């Protein structure tokens, strides 16, 4: 076999392996989604609670405005 045939076979094998891994990952995702959350709590919040767990919502103009500051609208 020449070099081109070997490289073409390697590229084909890598492509097939990638597609197979994609199907396996999708199947694992669907199984995990079907199982549902376990109901663990994190910092007093359940996983089903609304809102972010690690971040707080940013509201422009609500914080950090000192007296006399002008808003540029």
PyMOL Python script that loads the backbone (N, CA, C, O; Angstrom):
from pymol import cmd

cmd.read_pdbstr("""\
ATOM      1  N   UNK A   1       0.846  -1.189   0.000  1.00  0.00           N
ATOM      2  CA  UNK A   1       0.000   0.000   0.000  1.00  0.00           C
ATOM      3  C   UNK A   1       0.882   1.240   0.000  1.00  0.00           C
ATOM      4  O   UNK A   1       1.951   1.281   0.609  1.00  0.00           O
ATOM      5  N   UNK A   2       0.402   2.218  -0.687  1.00  0.00           N
ATOM      6  CA  UNK A   2       1.153   3.458  -0.691  1.00  0.00           C
ATOM      7  C   UNK A   2       0.652   4.384   0.416  1.00  0.00           C
ATOM      8  O   UNK A   2      -0.319   4.067   1.103  1.00  0.00           O
ATOM      9  N   UNK A   3       1.296   5.493   0.582  1.00  0.00           N
ATOM     10  CA  UNK A   3       1.021   6.414   1.686  1.00  0.00           C
ATOM     11  C   UNK A   3      -0.388   7.011   1.607  1.00  0.00           C
ATOM     12  O   UNK A   3      -1.042   7.182   2.636  1.00  0.00           O
ATOM     13  N   UNK A   4      -0.856   7.329   0.407  1.00  0.00           N
ATOM     14  CA  UNK A   4      -2.182   7.934   0.239  1.00  0.00           C
ATOM     15  C   UNK A   4      -3.270   6.969   0.710  1.00  0.00           C
ATOM     16  O   UNK A   4      -4.217   7.394   1.372  1.00  0.00           O
ATOM     17  N   UNK A   5      -3.156   5.709   0.391  1.00  0.00           N
ATOM     18  CA  UNK A   5      -4.152   4.719   0.806  1.00  0.00           C
ATOM     19  C   UNK A   5      -4.180   4.567   2.324  1.00  0.00           C
ATOM     20  O   UNK A   5      -5.247   4.432   2.921  1.00  0.00           O
ATOM     21  N   UNK A   6      -3.017   4.591   2.934  1.00  0.00           N
ATOM     22  CA  UNK A   6      -2.939   4.463   4.397  1.00  0.00           C
ATOM     23  C   UNK A   6      -3.585   5.681   5.066  1.00  0.00           C
ATOM     24  O   UNK A   6      -4.339   5.529   6.027  1.00  0.00           O
ATOM     25  N   UNK A   7      -3.298   6.877   4.567  1.00  0.00           N
ATOM     26  CA  UNK A   7      -3.878   8.091   5.133  1.00  0.00           C
ATOM     27  C   UNK A   7      -5.390   8.140   4.907  1.00  0.00           C
ATOM     28  O   UNK A   7      -6.131   8.574   5.790  1.00  0.00           O
ATOM     29  N   UNK A   8      -5.850   7.704   3.742  1.00  0.00           N
ATOM     30  CA  UNK A   8      -7.288   7.692   3.467  1.00  0.00           C
ATOM     31  C   UNK A   8      -7.996   6.716   4.403  1.00  0.00           C
ATOM     32  O   UNK A   8      -9.096   6.999   4.878  1.00  0.00           O
ATOM     33  N   UNK A   9      -7.380   5.583   4.666  1.00  0.00           N
ATOM     34  CA  UNK A   9      -7.963   4.609   5.588  1.00  0.00           C
ATOM     35  C   UNK A   9      -8.003   5.165   7.009  1.00  0.00           C
ATOM     36  O   UNK A   9      -8.974   4.946   7.732  1.00  0.00           O
ATOM     37  N   UNK A  10      -6.967   5.875   7.409  1.00  0.00           N
ATOM     38  CA  UNK A  10      -6.937   6.472   8.751  1.00  0.00           C
ATOM     39  C   UNK A  10      -8.013   7.547   8.897  1.00  0.00           C
ATOM     40  O   UNK A  10      -8.665   7.632   9.938  1.00  0.00           O
ATOM     41  N   UNK A  11      -8.201   8.362   7.871  1.00  0.00           N
ATOM     42  CA  UNK A  11      -9.229   9.406   7.922  1.00  0.00           C
ATOM     43  C   UNK A  11     -10.617   8.779   7.969  1.00  0.00           C
ATOM     44  O   UNK A  11     -11.477   9.240   8.721  1.00  0.00           O
ATOM     45  N   UNK A  12     -10.846   7.739   7.181  1.00  0.00           N
ATOM     46  CA  UNK A  12     -12.132   7.044   7.186  1.00  0.00           C
ATOM     47  C   UNK A  12     -12.405   6.416   8.550  1.00  0.00           C
ATOM     48  O   UNK A  12     -13.522   6.512   9.059  1.00  0.00           O
ATOM     49  N   UNK A  13     -11.410   5.782   9.139  1.00  0.00           N
ATOM     50  CA  UNK A  13     -11.583   5.158  10.458  1.00  0.00           C
ATOM     51  C   UNK A  13     -11.876   6.214  11.525  1.00  0.00           C
ATOM     52  O   UNK A  13     -12.716   5.993  12.398  1.00  0.00           O
ATOM     53  N   UNK A  14     -11.200   7.345  11.463  1.00  0.00           N
ATOM     54  CA  UNK A  14     -11.442   8.415  12.434  1.00  0.00           C
ATOM     55  C   UNK A  14     -12.849   8.982  12.275  1.00  0.00           C
ATOM     56  O   UNK A  14     -13.503   9.293  13.271  1.00  0.00           O
ATOM     57  N   UNK A  15     -13.323   9.120  11.042  1.00  0.00           N
ATOM     58  CA  UNK A  15     -14.673   9.629  10.796  1.00  0.00           C
ATOM     59  C   UNK A  15     -15.723   8.663  11.326  1.00  0.00           C
ATOM     60  O   UNK A  15     -16.678   9.082  11.979  1.00  0.00           O
ATOM     61  N   UNK A  16     -15.553   7.386  11.053  1.00  0.00           N
ATOM     62  CA  UNK A  16     -16.506   6.378  11.535  1.00  0.00           C
ATOM     63  C   UNK A  16     -16.499   6.331  13.061  1.00  0.00           C
ATOM     64  O   UNK A  16     -17.559   6.240  13.681  1.00  0.00           O
ATOM     65  N   UNK A  17     -15.328   6.390  13.665  1.00  0.00           N
ATOM     66  CA  UNK A  17     -15.237   6.380  15.129  1.00  0.00           C
ATOM     67  C   UNK A  17     -15.916   7.612  15.728  1.00  0.00           C
ATOM     68  O   UNK A  17     -16.557   7.513  16.774  1.00  0.00           O
ATOM     69  N   UNK A  18     -15.785   8.764  15.082  1.00  0.00           N
ATOM     70  CA  UNK A  18     -16.419   9.983  15.571  1.00  0.00           C
ATOM     71  C   UNK A  18     -17.940   9.882  15.504  1.00  0.00           C
ATOM     72  O   UNK A  18     -18.634  10.303  16.429  1.00  0.00           O
ATOM     73  N   UNK A  19     -18.455   9.324  14.414  1.00  0.00           N
ATOM     74  CA  UNK A  19     -19.902   9.168  14.278  1.00  0.00           C
ATOM     75  C   UNK A  19     -20.426   8.191  15.322  1.00  0.00           C
ATOM     76  O   UNK A  19     -21.473   8.435  15.922  1.00  0.00           O
ATOM     77  N   UNK A  20     -19.727   7.107  15.546  1.00  0.00           N
ATOM     78  CA  UNK A  20     -20.147   6.135  16.554  1.00  0.00           C
ATOM     79  C   UNK A  20     -20.130   6.752  17.944  1.00  0.00           C
ATOM     80  O   UNK A  20     -21.054   6.531  18.727  1.00  0.00           O
ATOM     81  N   UNK A  21     -19.090   7.527  18.263  1.00  0.00           N
ATOM     82  CA  UNK A  21     -19.023   8.198  19.561  1.00  0.00           C
ATOM     83  C   UNK A  21     -20.159   9.216  19.717  1.00  0.00           C
ATOM     84  O   UNK A  21     -20.684   9.399  20.815  1.00  0.00           O
ATOM     85  N   UNK A  22     -20.531   9.868  18.630  1.00  0.00           N
ATOM     86  CA  UNK A  22     -21.648  10.809  18.675  1.00  0.00           C
ATOM     87  C   UNK A  22     -22.951  10.103  19.015  1.00  0.00           C
ATOM     88  O   UNK A  22     -23.724  10.594  19.837  1.00  0.00           O
ATOM     89  N   UNK A  23     -23.203   8.961  18.394  1.00  0.00           N
ATOM     90  CA  UNK A  23     -24.415   8.193  18.702  1.00  0.00           C
ATOM     91  C   UNK A  23     -24.414   7.706  20.152  1.00  0.00           C
ATOM     92  O   UNK A  23     -25.443   7.753  20.825  1.00  0.00           O
ATOM     93  N   UNK A  24     -23.267   7.242  20.627  1.00  0.00           N
ATOM     94  CA  UNK A  24     -23.181   6.780  22.015  1.00  0.00           C
ATOM     95  C   UNK A  24     -23.397   7.935  23.004  1.00  0.00           C
ATOM     96  O   UNK A  24     -24.066   7.762  24.023  1.00  0.00           O
ATOM     97  N   UNK A  25     -22.840   9.095  22.706  1.00  0.00           N
ATOM     98  CA  UNK A  25     -23.023  10.254  23.587  1.00  0.00           C
ATOM     99  C   UNK A  25     -24.484  10.696  23.598  1.00  0.00           C
ATOM    100  O   UNK A  25     -25.014  11.067  24.646  1.00  0.00           O
ATOM    101  N   UNK A  26     -25.134  10.658  22.437  1.00  0.00           N
ATOM    102  CA  UNK A  26     -26.547  11.036  22.376  1.00  0.00           C
ATOM    103  C   UNK A  26     -27.393  10.048  23.174  1.00  0.00           C
ATOM    104  O   UNK A  26     -28.315  10.447  23.885  1.00  0.00           O
ATOM    105  N   UNK A  27     -27.082   8.770  23.055  1.00  0.00           N
ATOM    106  CA  UNK A  27     -27.811   7.765  23.827  1.00  0.00           C
ATOM    107  C   UNK A  27     -27.625   7.953  25.323  1.00  0.00           C
ATOM    108  O   UNK A  27     -28.583   7.835  26.087  1.00  0.00           O
ATOM    109  N   UNK A  28     -26.404   8.245  25.749  1.00  0.00           N
ATOM    110  CA  UNK A  28     -26.142   8.485  27.167  1.00  0.00           C
ATOM    111  C   UNK A  28     -26.876   9.723  27.655  1.00  0.00           C
ATOM    112  O   UNK A  28     -27.384   9.741  28.776  1.00  0.00           O
ATOM    113  N   UNK A  29     -26.937  10.758  26.826  1.00  0.00           N
ATOM    114  CA  UNK A  29     -27.659  11.973  27.184  1.00  0.00           C
ATOM    115  C   UNK A  29     -29.144  11.685  27.355  1.00  0.00           C
ATOM    116  O   UNK A  29     -29.766  12.165  28.303  1.00  0.00           O
ATOM    117  N   UNK A  30     -29.716  10.903  26.440  1.00  0.00           N
ATOM    118  CA  UNK A  30     -31.138  10.585  26.538  1.00  0.00           C
ATOM    119  C   UNK A  30     -31.432   9.738  27.776  1.00  0.00           C
ATOM    120  O   UNK A  30     -32.457   9.936  28.429  1.00  0.00           O
ATOM    121  N   UNK A  31     -30.546   8.799  28.103  1.00  0.00           N
ATOM    122  CA  UNK A  31     -30.744   7.997  29.316  1.00  0.00           C
ATOM    123  C   UNK A  31     -30.683   8.871  30.561  1.00  0.00           C
ATOM    124  O   UNK A  31     -31.481   8.704  31.483  1.00  0.00           O
ATOM    125  N   UNK A  32     -29.744   9.794  30.585  1.00  0.00           N
ATOM    126  CA  UNK A  32     -29.617  10.689  31.735  1.00  0.00           C
ATOM    127  C   UNK A  32     -30.828  11.609  31.843  1.00  0.00           C
ATOM    128  O   UNK A  32     -31.306  11.880  32.945  1.00  0.00           O
ATOM    129  N   UNK A  33     -31.323  12.086  30.712  1.00  0.00           N
ATOM    130  CA  UNK A  33     -32.481  12.960  30.710  1.00  0.00           C
ATOM    131  C   UNK A  33     -33.734  12.218  31.170  1.00  0.00           C
ATOM    132  O   UNK A  33     -34.580  12.796  31.854  1.00  0.00           O
ATOM    133  N   UNK A  34     -33.856  10.961  30.806  1.00  0.00           N
ATOM    134  CA  UNK A  34     -35.021  10.169  31.189  1.00  0.00           C
ATOM    135  C   UNK A  34     -35.023   9.892  32.694  1.00  0.00           C
ATOM    136  O   UNK A  34     -36.080   9.850  33.324  1.00  0.00           O
ATOM    137  N   UNK A  35     -33.834   9.705  33.260  1.00  0.00           N
ATOM    138  CA  UNK A  35     -33.730   9.400  34.683  1.00  0.00           C
ATOM    139  C   UNK A  35     -34.191  10.560  35.541  1.00  0.00           C
ATOM    140  O   UNK A  35     -34.791  10.339  36.592  1.00  0.00           O
ATOM    141  N   UNK A  36     -33.931  11.782  35.128  1.00  0.00           N
ATOM    142  CA  UNK A  36     -34.383  12.961  35.860  1.00  0.00           C
ATOM    143  C   UNK A  36     -33.425  13.360  36.955  1.00  0.00           C
ATOM    144  O   UNK A  36     -32.478  12.638  37.265  1.00  0.00           O
ATOM    145  N   UNK A  37     -33.680  14.528  37.547  1.00  0.00           N
ATOM    146  CA  UNK A  37     -32.806  15.015  38.626  1.00  0.00           C
ATOM    147  C   UNK A  37     -33.004  14.201  39.899  1.00  0.00           C
ATOM    148  O   UNK A  37     -34.076  13.644  40.136  1.00  0.00           O
ATOM    149  N   UNK A  38     -31.977  14.144  40.696  1.00  0.00           N
ATOM    150  CA  UNK A  38     -32.016  13.373  41.938  1.00  0.00           C
ATOM    151  C   UNK A  38     -32.584  14.169  43.102  1.00  0.00           C
ATOM    152  O   UNK A  38     -32.909  13.588  44.138  1.00  0.00           O
ATOM    153  N   UNK A  39     -32.709  15.462  42.961  1.00  0.00           N
ATOM    154  CA  UNK A  39     -33.245  16.274  44.039  1.00  0.00           C
ATOM    155  C   UNK A  39     -32.201  16.711  45.044  1.00  0.00           C
ATOM    156  O   UNK A  39     -32.534  17.035  46.184  1.00  0.00           O
ATOM    157  N   UNK A  40     -30.934  16.724  44.636  1.00  0.00           N
ATOM    158  CA  UNK A  40     -29.888  17.209  45.537  1.00  0.00           C
ATOM    159  C   UNK A  40     -30.090  18.685  45.815  1.00  0.00           C
ATOM    160  O   UNK A  40     -30.701  19.396  45.018  1.00  0.00           O
ATOM    161  N   UNK A  41     -29.589  19.134  46.919  1.00  0.00           N
ATOM    162  CA  UNK A  41     -29.668  20.556  47.237  1.00  0.00           C
ATOM    163  C   UNK A  41     -28.272  21.152  47.203  1.00  0.00           C
ATOM    164  O   UNK A  41     -27.293  20.518  47.596  1.00  0.00           O
ATOM    165  N   UNK A  42     -28.206  22.383  46.724  1.00  0.00           N
ATOM    166  CA  UNK A  42     -26.949  23.108  46.676  1.00  0.00           C
ATOM    167  C   UNK A  42     -27.193  24.487  47.262  1.00  0.00           C
ATOM    168  O   UNK A  42     -27.962  25.269  46.703  1.00  0.00           O
ATOM    169  N   UNK A  43     -26.565  24.789  48.356  1.00  0.00           N
ATOM    170  CA  UNK A  43     -26.673  26.069  49.035  1.00  0.00           C
ATOM    171  C   UNK A  43     -28.146  26.401  49.294  1.00  0.00           C
ATOM    172  O   UNK A  43     -28.584  27.530  49.076  1.00  0.00           O
ATOM    173  N   UNK A  44     -28.886  25.424  49.751  1.00  0.00           N
ATOM    174  CA  UNK A  44     -30.271  25.648  50.102  1.00  0.00           C
ATOM    175  C   UNK A  44     -31.231  25.688  48.933  1.00  0.00           C
ATOM    176  O   UNK A  44     -32.428  25.890  49.139  1.00  0.00           O
ATOM    177  N   UNK A  45     -30.755  25.505  47.715  1.00  0.00           N
ATOM    178  CA  UNK A  45     -31.615  25.517  46.540  1.00  0.00           C
ATOM    179  C   UNK A  45     -31.694  24.118  45.947  1.00  0.00           C
ATOM    180  O   UNK A  45     -30.680  23.427  45.859  1.00  0.00           O
ATOM    181  N   UNK A  46     -32.860  23.701  45.549  1.00  0.00           N
ATOM    182  CA  UNK A  46     -32.970  22.431  44.853  1.00  0.00           C
ATOM    183  C   UNK A  46     -32.672  22.648  43.383  1.00  0.00           C
ATOM    184  O   UNK A  46     -32.692  23.781  42.902  1.00  0.00           O
ATOM    185  N   UNK A  47     -32.397  21.575  42.670  1.00  0.00           N
ATOM    186  CA  UNK A  47     -32.081  21.695  41.258  1.00  0.00           C
ATOM    187  C   UNK A  47     -33.289  22.130  40.438  1.00  0.00           C
ATOM    188  O   UNK A  47     -33.128  22.650  39.333  1.00  0.00           O
ATOM    189  N   UNK A  48     -34.492  21.926  40.958  1.00  0.00           N
ATOM    190  CA  UNK A  48     -35.697  22.305  40.237  1.00  0.00           C
ATOM    191  C   UNK A  48     -36.072  23.768  40.463  1.00  0.00           C
ATOM    192  O   UNK A  48     -37.012  24.261  39.841  1.00  0.00           O
ATOM    193  N   UNK A  49     -35.355  24.469  41.342  1.00  0.00           N
ATOM    194  CA  UNK A  49     -35.719  25.847  41.659  1.00  0.00           C
ATOM    195  C   UNK A  49     -35.471  26.750  40.460  1.00  0.00           C
ATOM    196  O   UNK A  49     -34.653  26.452  39.589  1.00  0.00           O
ATOM    197  N   UNK A  50     -36.191  27.847  40.439  1.00  0.00           N
ATOM    198  CA  UNK A  50     -36.015  28.802  39.355  1.00  0.00           C
ATOM    199  C   UNK A  50     -34.858  29.724  39.682  1.00  0.00           C
ATOM    200  O   UNK A  50     -34.582  30.003  40.848  1.00  0.00           O
ATOM    201  N   UNK A  51     -34.194  30.187  38.661  1.00  0.00           N
ATOM    202  CA  UNK A  51     -33.116  31.142  38.844  1.00  0.00           C
ATOM    203  C   UNK A  51     -31.756  30.482  38.835  1.00  0.00           C
ATOM    204  O   UNK A  51     -31.633  29.261  38.934  1.00  0.00           O
ATOM    205  N   UNK A  52     -30.750  31.305  38.715  1.00  0.00           N
ATOM    206  CA  UNK A  52     -29.390  30.774  38.649  1.00  0.00           C
ATOM    207  C   UNK A  52     -28.912  30.273  40.009  1.00  0.00           C
ATOM    208  O   UNK A  52     -29.367  30.741  41.052  1.00  0.00           O
ATOM    209  N   UNK A  53     -27.997  29.324  39.980  1.00  0.00           N
ATOM    210  CA  UNK A  53     -27.463  28.764  41.213  1.00  0.00           C
ATOM    211  C   UNK A  53     -26.206  29.519  41.633  1.00  0.00           C
ATOM    212  O   UNK A  53     -26.031  29.827  42.812  1.00  0.00           O
ATOM    213  N   UNK A  54     -25.329  29.819  40.674  1.00  0.00           N
ATOM    214  CA  UNK A  54     -24.043  30.408  41.013  1.00  0.00           C
ATOM    215  C   UNK A  54     -23.962  31.906  40.757  1.00  0.00           C
ATOM    216  O   UNK A  54     -23.081  32.574  41.297  1.00  0.00           O
ATOM    217  N   UNK A  55     -24.859  32.439  39.950  1.00  0.00           N
ATOM    218  CA  UNK A  55     -24.773  33.841  39.576  1.00  0.00           C
ATOM    219  C   UNK A  55     -26.007  34.583  40.065  1.00  0.00           C
ATOM    220  O   UNK A  55     -27.075  33.997  40.240  1.00  0.00           O
ATOM    221  N   UNK A  56     -25.843  35.873  40.281  1.00  0.00           N
ATOM    222  CA  UNK A  56     -26.999  36.700  40.626  1.00  0.00           C
ATOM    223  C   UNK A  56     -27.352  37.547  39.414  1.00  0.00           C
ATOM    224  O   UNK A  56     -26.480  37.908  38.623  1.00  0.00           O
ATOM    225  N   UNK A  57     -28.625  37.858  39.274  1.00  0.00           N
ATOM    226  CA  UNK A  57     -29.088  38.604  38.120  1.00  0.00           C
ATOM    227  C   UNK A  57     -28.610  40.047  38.185  1.00  0.00           C
ATOM    228  O   UNK A  57     -28.677  40.689  39.233  1.00  0.00           O
ATOM    229  N   UNK A  58     -28.129  40.547  37.060  1.00  0.00           N
ATOM    230  CA  UNK A  58     -27.664  41.919  36.958  1.00  0.00           C
ATOM    231  C   UNK A  58     -28.813  42.794  36.485  1.00  0.00           C
ATOM    232  O   UNK A  58     -29.396  42.554  35.429  1.00  0.00           O
ATOM    233  N   UNK A  59     -29.130  43.802  37.270  1.00  0.00           N
ATOM    234  CA  UNK A  59     -30.151  44.770  36.889  1.00  0.00           C
ATOM    235  C   UNK A  59     -29.454  46.105  36.733  1.00  0.00           C
ATOM    236  O   UNK A  59     -28.957  46.656  37.715  1.00  0.00           O
ATOM    237  N   UNK A  60     -29.406  46.641  35.515  1.00  0.00           N
ATOM    238  CA  UNK A  60     -28.691  47.899  35.298  1.00  0.00           C
ATOM    239  C   UNK A  60     -29.318  49.041  36.084  1.00  0.00           C
ATOM    240  O   UNK A  60     -30.536  49.214  36.081  1.00  0.00           O
ATOM    241  N   UNK A  61     -28.499  49.796  36.736  1.00  0.00           N
ATOM    242  CA  UNK A  61     -28.961  50.962  37.449  1.00  0.00           C
ATOM    243  C   UNK A  61     -29.456  50.677  38.852  1.00  0.00           C
ATOM    244  O   UNK A  61     -29.712  51.622  39.598  1.00  0.00           O
ATOM    245  N   UNK A  62     -29.600  49.444  39.242  1.00  0.00           N
ATOM    246  CA  UNK A  62     -30.109  49.124  40.564  1.00  0.00           C
ATOM    247  C   UNK A  62     -29.030  49.235  41.631  1.00  0.00           C
ATOM    248  O   UNK A  62     -29.330  49.527  42.788  1.00  0.00           O
ATOM    249  N   UNK A  63     -27.788  49.005  41.257  1.00  0.00           N
ATOM    250  CA  UNK A  63     -26.704  49.045  42.241  1.00  0.00           C
ATOM    251  C   UNK A  63     -25.541  49.853  41.664  1.00  0.00           C
ATOM    252  O   UNK A  63     -25.362  49.914  40.447  1.00  0.00           O
ATOM    253  N   UNK A  64     -24.786  50.448  42.510  1.00  0.00           N
ATOM    254  CA  UNK A  64     -23.589  51.146  42.087  1.00  0.00           C
ATOM    255  C   UNK A  64     -23.823  52.568  41.617  1.00  0.00           C
ATOM    256  O   UNK A  64     -22.898  53.197  41.104  1.00  0.00           O
ATOM    257  N   UNK A  65     -25.014  53.091  41.774  1.00  0.00           N
ATOM    258  CA  UNK A  65     -25.295  54.471  41.375  1.00  0.00           C
ATOM    259  C   UNK A  65     -25.189  55.356  42.612  1.00  0.00           C
ATOM    260  O   UNK A  65     -25.990  55.241  43.540  1.00  0.00           O
ATOM    261  N   UNK A  66     -24.236  56.202  42.614  1.00  0.00           N
ATOM    262  CA  UNK A  66     -24.069  57.131  43.718  1.00  0.00           C
ATOM    263  C   UNK A  66     -24.968  58.357  43.490  1.00  0.00           C
ATOM    264  O   UNK A  66     -25.458  58.583  42.384  1.00  0.00           O
ATOM    265  N   UNK A  67     -25.168  59.127  44.536  1.00  0.00           N
ATOM    266  CA  UNK A  67     -25.990  60.327  44.407  1.00  0.00           C
ATOM    267  C   UNK A  67     -25.299  61.297  43.431  1.00  0.00           C
ATOM    268  O   UNK A  67     -24.096  61.540  43.526  1.00  0.00           O
ATOM    269  N   UNK A  68     -26.067  61.828  42.517  1.00  0.00           N
ATOM    270  CA  UNK A  68     -25.521  62.778  41.547  1.00  0.00           C
ATOM    271  C   UNK A  68     -25.025  62.148  40.276  1.00  0.00           C
ATOM    272  O   UNK A  68     -24.703  62.868  39.331  1.00  0.00           O
ATOM    273  N   UNK A  69     -24.946  60.813  40.208  1.00  0.00           N
ATOM    274  CA  UNK A  69     -24.543  60.152  38.973  1.00  0.00           C
ATOM    275  C   UNK A  69     -25.650  60.288  37.941  1.00  0.00           C
ATOM    276  O   UNK A  69     -26.832  60.165  38.263  1.00  0.00           O
ATOM    277  N   UNK A  70     -25.265  60.538  36.720  1.00  0.00           N
ATOM    278  CA  UNK A  70     -26.236  60.664  35.645  1.00  0.00           C
ATOM    279  C   UNK A  70     -26.297  59.374  34.859  1.00  0.00           C
ATOM    280  O   UNK A  70     -25.286  58.700  34.666  1.00  0.00           O
ATOM    281  N   UNK A  71     -27.487  59.039  34.410  1.00  0.00           N
ATOM    282  CA  UNK A  71     -27.665  57.878  33.534  1.00  0.00           C
ATOM    283  C   UNK A  71     -27.613  58.357  32.104  1.00  0.00           C
ATOM    284  O   UNK A  71     -28.222  59.367  31.752  1.00  0.00           O
ATOM    285  N   UNK A  72     -26.889  57.637  31.291  1.00  0.00           N
ATOM    286  CA  UNK A  72     -26.807  57.962  29.871  1.00  0.00           C
ATOM    287  C   UNK A  72     -27.755  57.053  29.130  1.00  0.00           C
ATOM    288  O   UNK A  72     -27.412  55.918  28.801  1.00  0.00           O
ATOM    289  N   UNK A  73     -28.964  57.557  28.863  1.00  0.00           N
ATOM    290  CA  UNK A  73     -29.956  56.747  28.141  1.00  0.00           C
ATOM    291  C   UNK A  73     -30.024  57.150  26.701  1.00  0.00           C
ATOM    292  O   UNK A  73     -30.803  56.580  25.937  1.00  0.00           O
TER     293      UNK A  73
END
""", "prot")
cmd.dss("prot")
cmd.show_as("cartoon", "prot")
cmd.util.cbc("prot")
cmd.orient("prot")
